[in-house]
């Protein structure tokens, strides 16, 4: 279930609620009982490591081989 963050305008308390997405816009009371609250925009941090299948391809040699000149598949650069 998603977690939403709110701030109370009356006392300044920031709090979180777990609620279904269908209720994300429903009013929320702060822990101190105030009803004047606003839903905050939350940031999401995704961390992890790349697997070998998604790693960048090896660099091409700077000189010689490899064909193609770069533009249009090598048709306009020589």
Buried (B, 14 or more C-beta within 10 A) or exposed (E): EEEBBBBBEEEEBEBEBEBEEEEEEEEBBBEEEBEEBEBEEEEEEEEEEEEEEEEEEEEEEEEEEEEEEEEEEEEEEE
